[in-house]
Amino acid sequence: MRAGVPLSDADRWPWLDRIGHAATTEIANHGIVVAACSALKRSYRDRLRETILAPVRFVLLDSDSKELARRLANRPGHYMPAGLLSSQIDTLEYPQPDEHVLVVDALLSPPTLRHQIIAWLTDPH
């Protein structure tokens, strides 16, 4: 990505597996883990669900492309050039209801986001 080339699925599988294995290790050691990643496709989320040997919940911080571009422009030195944003947006598959993913508005304040996410995570469903 640093070179301005979008990642392919083949590039992502080993990365997703490393995240999954690391999460499993942390859960074994500490009982819980929070990992942040761009699991843009359902197949990526499914891969993480298969790799992590514990229940998995996903939260999508949702925003429009204009806001994402603004935030990316304000991250100097970030590995992903702004020119790749459209490829990320094009890759995104919004979660379907059967995935049980919480979608929250990324424009909300951090305390509001935290409250919504914790309330959802602690709801016994």
N, C-alpha and C positions, 0 to 999 in steps of 0.2 A: 504494500500500500504506500509505503514511503516513496516508492519510485513512481507513484501515480497509476499503478496497475491494480484493478480490482481483484480481490481474492475469488478463486473458483471454489466450488464445493470440495474438490479434491484438496485444495489448500486448507480448507476449514476443518475437515474431519479429524486430523491429528490434533489440532488445536482444541476442538470440542472434547475430544477424548482426554486430553491433558487436564482440562478444566474439570471434567467429570471425575477423574481419578483423584485429583487434588481435593475436590469437594468431599469425596468419600473418605479420604484420609482425615480431613479436618473434622468431619462428623464423628468418625471413630474416636478421635482424640478429644473433641470438645463438645460433641452432642448436637452441634448446629453450625451452619456456615451460611454466609451471604456471599454470593459471587455476582459480579457485574460483567455482562458480556452482551454482544450483539447477536442474540439468537434470532436472527431475522426471519428464518423460515421455520415452518412447522417441523420439517425433517430435522433441523438443528435442535429444536426443543425436544423432539422425540429422542434424538441421539443422547442428549443430556439426561433425559428421564431414564433411558436404558443403562447409561454408564454410571450414574450416581446411585449407589446402593442404599437409598433412603427415599422417602417421599420428597418430591420436588414441587415448588411453586414458582411461578413466573410473574413478574410485574413488568408491564410495558409503560415506560415514560413516553407518552405520546405528544407529538408537537408537529406543527406544520413545517414545510421545507424552508420557509423564510426565516422562522425562528431558529431552526437547526443551523442554517447557514450563518446567521448572526453569531450564534454561540461558537461555532467552529472557527469563525474569523477572529474571535477573541481568545483563542487558545494558541498563542505563539509557540512554535516549536513542536506542535503536536504531530505525531507520525502520519496522520491521514491528511493529505492535502484536500482543500475545499473542492477541488475538481472531482473528487470521488463521491461526494455527497449524493449526487443523482443516482449513481450505481447502487448505493446503499438503500436509498428510497425505493428504487425499482426492485430490489431484491426482497424488501420487506413483505411478508405475508402476515396480514393482521390475524391475530389469534381467533379461532372459531370457538363458539360457546362450549363445545365438548372438551376444550383444552383447559378450562378453568383458570384463565389468565386474567389478572387484574390489570385493567387499562386505566391509567390516571393521566390527567392533564399536566404536562411538564411545566406549564406556566404557573401552577400553584406554588405557594411558598413552601420552602423545605419543611417547616413545622406541620403544615397542612398535609403535605405528601406523606410525611412520617406517620401522622395520625391515621390517615386513610389506609396506608399499607399495613401498619401494625394491627389495626382493627380487622382488616381482612385476613391477615395471617393467623390471628388468634380466634377467629370465628370458627366454631367446630363444624360448620357446613352440615 
